[in-house]
Amino acid sequence: MIGIMERINAAIRMGAVSAMSEREFFQKEIALWKNSDVRNNQLIGEKYYRGKHDILERVRTVIGQDGKLHEVHNLYNKFS
């Protein structure tokens, strides 16, 4: 029984030594948030709210006779 307690105490001590600091924890959490889908959706929503819709940057194209995409000049690309 003493051997088990010694192993448990050793595990607790090792965990305390290897634990990240509060600053490291927050840095990791912020980095995870910055790369998350939630933040990406927030940024897209903010752009939409400010009138910077992604459709405004799209170019209308068609497949040409050569099988490649070509920009269509007789249709509006952007809405203003």
C-alpha positions as CSV (number, residue, x, y, z in Angstrom):
1,M,0.0,0.0,0.0
2,I,2.9,2.4,0.7
3,G,4.2,1.8,-2.8
4,I,0.9,3.0,-4.3
5,M,0.8,6.2,-2.3
6,E,4.4,7.0,-3.2
7,R,3.6,6.6,-6.9
8,I,0.5,8.8,-6.6
9,N,2.5,11.5,-4.8
10,A,5.2,11.3,-7.4
11,A,2.6,11.7,-10.2
12,I,1.2,14.7,-8.4
13,R,4.6,16.3,-8.0
14,M,5.5,15.6,-11.7
15,G,2.2,17.2,-12.8
16,A,2.8,20.3,-10.7
17,V,6.3,20.7,-12.2
18,S,5.2,20.2,-15.8
19,A,2.0,22.3,-15.6
20,M,1.7,25.3,-17.8
21,S,1.6,28.8,-16.2
22,E,-1.5,30.9,-16.3
23,R,0.0,33.0,-19.1
24,E,0.9,30.0,-21.2
25,F,-2.7,28.7,-20.7
26,F,-4.2,31.9,-21.9
27,Q,-1.8,32.1,-24.9
28,K,-2.8,28.6,-25.9
29,E,-6.5,29.4,-25.5
30,I,-6.2,32.6,-27.5
31,A,-4.3,30.8,-30.3
32,L,-6.9,28.1,-30.4
33,W,-9.7,30.7,-30.7
34,K,-7.9,32.7,-33.4
35,N,-7.7,29.6,-35.6
36,S,-11.2,28.4,-34.8
37,D,-14.2,28.2,-37.1
38,V,-16.2,30.2,-34.6
39,R,-13.9,33.2,-35.0
40,N,-13.8,32.8,-38.8
41,N,-17.6,33.0,-38.8
42,Q,-17.5,36.0,-36.6
43,L,-15.2,37.8,-39.0
44,I,-17.3,36.9,-42.0
45,G,-20.4,38.1,-40.1
46,E,-18.7,41.4,-39.3
47,K,-17.7,42.0,-42.9
48,Y,-21.2,41.2,-44.0
49,Y,-22.6,43.7,-41.4
50,R,-20.3,46.4,-42.7
51,G,-21.4,45.8,-46.4
52,K,-18.3,44.0,-47.5
53,H,-20.0,40.9,-48.9
54,D,-17.9,38.3,-50.5
55,I,-20.1,38.3,-53.6
56,L,-18.8,41.8,-54.4
57,E,-15.4,40.3,-55.1
58,R,-16.6,37.4,-57.4
59,V,-16.0,37.4,-61.1
60,R,-18.6,35.8,-63.4
61,T,-17.0,33.2,-65.7
62,V,-18.1,30.7,-68.3
63,I,-16.4,27.7,-69.8
64,G,-15.1,28.7,-73.2
65,Q,-14.7,26.6,-76.3
66,D,-11.2,25.6,-75.2
67,G,-12.7,24.2,-72.0
68,K,-11.1,26.9,-69.8
69,L,-12.8,29.5,-67.6
70,H,-13.1,32.9,-69.1
71,E,-14.4,36.1,-67.5
72,V,-17.8,37.2,-68.9
73,H,-17.7,40.9,-70.0
74,N,-21.3,41.3,-71.0
75,L,-22.6,40.6,-67.4
76,Y,-22.1,42.6,-64.3
77,N,-19.5,41.2,-62.0
78,K,-20.1,43.5,-59.1
79,F,-23.2,45.1,-57.7
80,S,-23.0,48.8,-56.8
